[in-house]
Amino acid sequence: MKLSIIREDGAVYQDGVAHLNLNLSYIPSNIHALQWNNDKGWIEYSQDSDGNKQANESINVLPEWANSAITSWVSANSINYSANTANT
């Protein structure tokens, strides 16, 4: 699975399918984004008020907040699928 999560945009991209403006307020405020490809990825951090930014962190396990973002994506995808099916 390829996954990108961008907190400020409320964006979750999974395997090329994007859902935007999701409520991702549960993601820590110092997180800018998460990038994931199959079994590894990294977390990108936001700049702090002094303009400093923590280096990207390599990960091989998705954090719990990323799993919650996937759940939000699945929900949005289901709603979108249902809406498209109802209109055909």
C-alpha positions as CSV (number, residue, x, y, z in Angstrom):
1,M,0.0,0.0,0.0
2,K,1.2,3.5,-0.9
3,L,-0.1,6.1,1.6
4,S,0.4,9.8,2.0
5,I,-1.2,11.8,4.8
6,I,-0.9,15.6,4.9
7,R,-2.3,17.0,8.2
8,E,-2.8,20.7,7.2
9,D,-4.7,19.8,4.1
10,G,-6.8,17.0,5.7
11,A,-5.6,14.9,2.8
12,V,-5.2,11.1,2.7
13,Y,-3.9,9.4,-0.5
14,Q,-4.1,5.7,-0.6
15,D,-2.9,3.8,-3.7
16,G,-3.5,6.8,-5.8
17,V,-7.0,7.7,-4.5
18,A,-7.2,10.9,-2.6
19,H,-9.8,12.2,-0.1
20,L,-9.3,15.9,0.9
21,N,-10.6,18.0,3.7
22,L,-10.9,15.1,6.2
23,N,-10.9,15.9,9.9
24,L,-7.3,14.9,10.9
25,S,-7.2,17.0,14.1
26,Y,-6.1,14.0,16.1
27,I,-2.7,14.0,14.3
28,P,-0.1,15.7,16.5
29,S,0.4,19.4,15.5
30,N,4.1,19.0,14.9
31,I,3.5,16.5,12.1
32,H,3.4,17.8,8.5
33,A,3.0,14.6,6.6
34,L,3.5,10.8,6.5
35,Q,4.8,8.9,3.5
36,W,4.4,5.1,3.4
37,N,5.3,2.5,0.7
38,N,4.4,-1.1,1.5
39,D,6.3,-1.8,4.7
40,K,8.3,1.4,5.4
41,G,8.1,5.1,5.3
42,W,8.8,8.3,7.1
43,I,7.3,11.1,9.0
44,E,7.8,14.7,8.0
45,Y,7.7,17.3,10.8
46,S,6.5,20.9,10.7
47,Q,8.6,23.9,11.5
48,D,8.2,25.2,15.1
49,S,7.6,28.8,16.0
50,D,11.4,29.5,15.8
51,G,11.6,28.1,12.3
52,N,13.3,24.9,13.4
53,K,12.3,21.6,11.9
54,Q,13.0,18.1,13.2
55,A,14.6,15.8,10.7
56,N,12.4,13.3,8.9
57,E,11.9,10.1,10.9
58,S,12.1,6.7,9.2
59,I,9.4,4.2,10.3
60,N,8.5,0.6,9.7
61,V,5.3,0.6,11.7
62,L,2.4,3.0,11.1
63,P,1.6,5.1,14.1
64,E,-1.9,4.8,15.5
65,W,-2.9,8.2,14.2
66,A,-2.1,7.0,10.7
67,N,-4.4,4.0,11.1
68,S,-7.1,6.4,12.2
69,A,-6.4,8.4,9.0
70,I,-6.8,5.2,7.0
71,T,-10.2,4.7,8.7
72,S,-11.2,8.2,7.7
73,W,-10.2,7.5,4.1
74,V,-12.1,4.2,4.1
75,S,-15.2,6.0,5.4
76,A,-14.9,8.8,2.8
77,N,-14.3,6.3,0.0
78,S,-17.4,4.3,1.0
79,I,-19.6,7.5,1.0
80,N,-18.2,8.5,-2.4
81,Y,-18.8,5.0,-3.8
82,S,-22.4,5.0,-2.4
83,A,-23.1,8.4,-3.9
84,N,-21.7,7.4,-7.3
85,T,-23.6,4.1,-7.3
86,A,-26.9,5.9,-6.4
87,N,-26.4,8.3,-9.4
88,T,-26.1,5.5,-12.0
